[in-house]
Amino acid sequence: MANAMLSAAHGFLWAKGLHIGKLNSASRPVAAMMGKPDVLPFPGAQMHDHCMTVARVPAHKYYTDAELLVSTQMAVERWYGMDGYIITYDVYNYEVEALGARMIYSDNAMPTVDLAHPLISTPADLAALRPLDVTRGRIPMFVEVVRLVTERAPGLLAAGMFCSPWSMMCALMGYPAAVRALRRQPEFARDVLAYEENDVILPFIAAQARACSVKSFTGADAWSAYPILSLPMIREWVLPSAQRMRALGKARGWNVSAASAAGDYCEEDPGKFDKQILFECLDVMNQNPIMNMRMAQALMGRTQDWDPHWLVEYAQSRGGRSRLPIIYSINGRYIRDAGPIELADRVRGWIDVMGRDGKFMIGVGNIPADTAPLNVFTAIAAARTYGKYPIAADLSKVPFALPTFPAFDDWLKGQPEEVVIRRAR
């Protein structure tokens, strides 16, 4: 953590104009969020199934072996040349599985909850559940993942994780039943959330804190994106739950950030895109900011179809004297389905509109398992080609060539993770 703080300080000073030394994969993202880096970073991404597919390791081993999961993702992210590591996993499943939920396992995809047999259908089902036993299911494996990540890939994002209360409610009940409870059985819904917050999530993050000495925890909550939930429902149910979780954590010396995707603008129909609703969604997200940093975030939505000027307008209107940082993610289906040249042109356009003044970073919402590696390499190369500061006046005149790269198996020879990956196949 000391090195992470030094890197953060280096990135901050660079962004303020003190260009001392050279930025690295840890300091560059900080400089990008605070001002202008030397070149746009491309951080690691949510890509657990993709890493598993690239490395050709079976899912049933990958999702039950902490060493294999962490090693595989570190290797693949380094093969791509990403700035740092973001280690991800099926974060929505661990607590619910340990409570007794039926799971669906396969040889080529992450485990998922069998929602044909929900754990909770009635108040009586809830009353029958006991507090989480952190020795059950894959929770010991999860805790070991967190330990390995904080040991091998330390940084500001190397924190504990959990499933946020609303997404956990969807996993325990199924989405339709969970929404019905919010609307028609509010007392029942409040009881479910209270059980999750106090009897499931707190023991889960306490186990991580004991074993890994982490004090920051982020709760994944994709089910709280808009329009999966309406903005009034997010404000009424999701944000108060996140505030309760933050307070519960603070009382124990932890920084707990639940509902990390609450309000993410995921409208699927471009004909329904609405700038005012997007702004309201971003306002909701900034009521519960990740790492306590307000920004304009585009996480999972159809960003390839958005008008990027909207993000600039929002960041300027909400930033006061200084524009808010912008994180603009490439949609998962888009990075999989787009042609490489189209993808590079799209990245160039985003940098042209949103990146010239700094405080900008491009990420990926998720990299699907079957994404062609060429597309990932292309997105990274485009960010670094067009994102050199100062940004060229006419980016259309900046030469760009599709990247070449070694096959993963050829690159893997001699890497620290080689033995673990090859043994798992």
Secondary structure, DSSP 4 states (H G I P E B T S, - for coil): -HHHHHHHHHHHHHHTT---S---TTHHHHHHHHS--SB---B--S-HHHHHHHHT--HHHHTT-HHHHHHHHHHHHHHHT-BS------TTTHHHHHTT--EE--SSS--EE-TTS-S-SSHHHHHHPPPP-TTSTTHHHHHHHHHHHHHHS-STT--EEEE-HHHHHHHHH-HHHHHHHHHH-HHHHHHHHHHIIIIIIHHHHHHHHHHH---EEEEE-GGGSBTTS-HHHIIIIIHHHHHHHHHHHHTTT-EEE--TTTT-B----GGG--HHHHHHHHHHHTTS-GGG---EEE-SS-GGGS-HHHHHHHHHHHSTTSPPPEEEEEPHHHHHHS-HHHHHHHHHHHIIIIITTS-EEEEES---TT--HHHHHHHHHHHHHHTBSSPPS-GGGS---------HHHHHTT-TTHHHHHHH-
